[in-house]
Amino acid sequence: MLLIMLVLFSGLGYVISCTRDNESIVPIQITQPFAPSRGNHVHLAGLTAADTNQWKLDKVHSSVLWSGAYIGAAGLLTGRFNQFGMHDVTPDKMQRYSTTGQPLPDTSWAFYESDPSKTYFNGYVQINTSNTGEPGRDTGCNISTTGTVKIAQGTQNLTDTNLAQIKSTKVEFDPESNGYIVHLNLSWLGHLNRDSLLALGQTTHTEEVLGKLAYVPQAVPEGKNYSVFGLQLTFQFDKSDFGIKSTSIGDNISIECNMNFNNK
C-alpha cells in the first residue's frame, strides 16, 4: 500500500509540474504587422534636356511584356510589345505617323510617392508590334487573332484598330507592401462586337482592371551625373472581354510594364 501511495503522489506531482510549465509558456508571434517605409519623392514629366526636375521615359531600357498559359501544356506563351508609350491618345491622335521614333511625347504621367491620390498615368501599345521571337506567329496568327494589320516600315500605327490603352482612375497605398493598388481602364477594340462598335463610331471597348504598382526609388547610377527611378505595373485581363478567340492561349493574359526614367 505504501508503495502504491508513493507512486500515485509522484505521478500527481509530475502532472502538476507539467501543467505549471505549460501555463508559463508565452505564445510566439511569428508574423509581424507590415510597417510601410516610404519616402517623399515627386517625379513629374518633362522633355527639357538637362533640367533635373523633369523626368523623361527611358524607352530603350523599358519594356511591356505579356504572358499567358499555353492551353494543354505546362509552359507559358510570352512576348513583348516593341512599340509603346506614355501618352493619352485621344481620337484625333489615332493615326499613322511617318516616323521610327516616338510619335507622341511620353508626358502623360506623374508620380507622388507619399500621396498616391496625385499619381496618374496613361499608356499605350501598338498591338501589331507584339514580338514573340517567332516571325511566323507575329506576322500570322497573332495579327489575325488580334484583328490588326502587319507593320508598315517607317510608320508608327496608332490607329484605333491597332491601339490598346490603359488609364489610371485611382491609385492608393497597398496595405501589404510599400507599393500601390491601381484602378485602371483598359481600352482596346479587339474583336468584341467589332463591326457593331465601328458602325456606331465607337473605336474601342473598355474594361476596368486592378493592378499593382511598385516604385524603384530614385538613385544615381555609378559613374553618372544624373538620377534614375523605375515604376513596375502588373495586371491581368480576360481575353474573352475583348472577343479574342484563340485555341493556343488561356483566358487570363498577364501584362508587366517596366518603365524606367531619368532626368538627363
N, C-alpha and C positions, 0 to 999 in steps of 0.2 A: 504493500500500500504506500509506504514511504517513497519507494522508488517511482511508483506511478505518479504521486503528487509532485515529485521533483521534476519529472518530465513535463507534466502539464504546466507548471509555473514557468519553466524555462521557455516552453513554446509561446505562452502568453506574453512573456517579456519580449521575445523576439518580434512578435506581431506588433506590439505597441511601439517598439523602437522603429520598425519599418514604417509604420503609419506616420510617426512624427517626422521621419526623414522625408517622406513624400509631401507632407504639409509644408516643409521648409523649402521645397523646390520652387524657384521663380521661373515662370514661363519666359522663353527667349523669343524676342520679336525678330523674326527672320527678315522681313521686308520693311523698309522704312518709307514713309510718305515721300513722294517726289518733291524735291525742292528746286524750283526753277532758278537758273542763273543766266540772266540776260543783260546785255548792255544797252546803250542808248544810241547806237549808230543810226544815222539817217542817210539814205542814199537816194539821190534824185537824178533823173536822166538829163543828159545834155550832149551836145555834139561838138562843143568848142574845144579844140585841141589845147593841151597844157593847162586847162582850167581844172584844178584838182577837186573842185566842188561839183563837177559834172561827171557823171559816170556813163561809160559807153559799153554797149554789149560787145564782148569779145567773141564774135560768132565763130571764128576759126577754132577756138577752144571750147565751144559749146556743142550741145547735141540734143536732139529729140528722138527718143528711142521708143519702139513699140514691141510688144511680145504677146503671144497667145498660145494656148495649148494646141499641139498638133493632134487632131482627132484620131483616136485609135493607136496612139503611141505615147511614150512617157516623156518625150522631149518637147521643146518649145519651138515655135516658129518665131523668128526675130527679124528686126530690121531697123532702119533709121530713115529719117527724112533729111535729104540733103539740103533742102531749101526751107527756111523758116525765119520768123522774125517776131519782134515785139511791137506791134502796131495795131491800132483799131482800124481794121479795113472796112470802111463804110462802103455802101453800094456804089458810090461814084468813083471809088478807087479800085473796084473789082474789074480789072482789065489786064491786058497783056502789056508788059513793059520790055522794051528793047534794051536790055542790059544784062550783064552777067553778075553784077553786084547786087547789093540790097536795093530793091525797088522803092522802099519806103523807109523813113527814119525809124530806128528802134528806140522810140522815146515814150511809148505808152505804158509807163510803169512808174512806181515809187515804192520805196521800202522804208518802214519805220520799225526798228527792232523792238522798241518798248511800247509802241502804240499801233497795233495792227489795224485799228479802225481807219487809219490813214493809208495803209498799204493797199495797192491795187496793181493789177497788170492785165494786159491784153496780149495775146499771142496768136500766131497762125502757122500753118504748114501748107506747103503745096503738095497735094495728095499724090500727084504723078511722079514725085521725086522719091517715093519710097524705095529704099535700097536694101535688098536682102543679100546682096553679093552674088545673086544668080540672075543675070540679064534676061534669060528666057522667062522667068517668073515676073520680073519687074516690068518688062515691056509687053507681057502677055496677059496671064490670068489676073494679075494684080490690077491692071488697067481696066479690064472688063468688069471685075468684081466690084471695084470702087466707082465705076461709072464716069471715068475721066478720059483724057486723051494722052497720047505719048508726048514726051518732052520735045519741044521745038528748040533747036540750038540757038543760043543767043537771046532767048526770051525767058522772062520770069512770068509765069502764068498765074495770075491772081484772079482769074475769072471765077464766077460763082460756082461752077461745076468742078473746080479744082482746088477749092479752098475749104479748110476746116479751121475754125477759130475757137479760142477759149477767152472768156471774160470773167474776171472775178466779180462777185456780187457782195461778198462778205469775207473778211479774214479775222480770225480770232485765235487766242492762245490755245495751244494744245495742253490740257491739264496733265498729261503724262510724259511730256518731254519739253525741251527748250524750243520746239518747233511750233507750227501753226496749223490750224484747220482752215481749209479754204473752200468756200462755196463757189461753184463755177457754173457758168452756162457754156455748154459745148454746142457749137453750131456747125452744121455740115449738111449739105443736100443729100449725099449718099444716094440710096436707091428707094427710099421710103416714099411712096406716092409721088414719085419724081415728076411724072407728066402732069399730074393734077396740081402739084405745087407750082411748077413753071407756068402752067396755064393761068394760074391766079396771080402770077407776077411775084411769087414768093421764091426767093433764091436760096433758102436754107431751112433746115429743121433744127430746133433747139431742144436740148435735154439738160436738166440740172444734174450735176455730179458733185461728189465730195472728194476733196484731195487733201494731201498733206504737204506742207512746205517746210523745208529745212534751210537754215541760214548758215553759211560758212563765213565766219567773221572776217572783217577787213584785216589785211595783213600786207606787209611789204615783202615781195619775193627777194630772195638772196641776190645781192648784186644789182638790184633795180632801184630806180628813183621814183617809182610810182607805186600805188596800192592796188590791191585786187580784193574782190569778195565774190561769193557764189550763192546762188539760190537753186535748190533742187525741189521740183514739184513732181509728185506722183499721183496718179488717179487711174480709175478704170471706167470703162463704159461697155454696154451690151451692144454687140453688133446688130442685133435684131431691131434695136431702137432706130437704126438708120437704114433698115431694109437690106442689109448686106447678107447675101446668101452664099455661103461657102462650105464645101464639104471637107475642107482642109483644116480650118482653124476653128477653135472653140468659141463659145458665146462671149466670154469676157476678154476684152482687149485691155492690156495694161500699157500705160503711157508714162514715160520718165523724161522730164525736161531738166537738163543740166545747163544752167545759164551762168556764165562767168563774165565778170565786168572788171573794167579798170578805169583809172582816172588820168590816163596819159593825155 
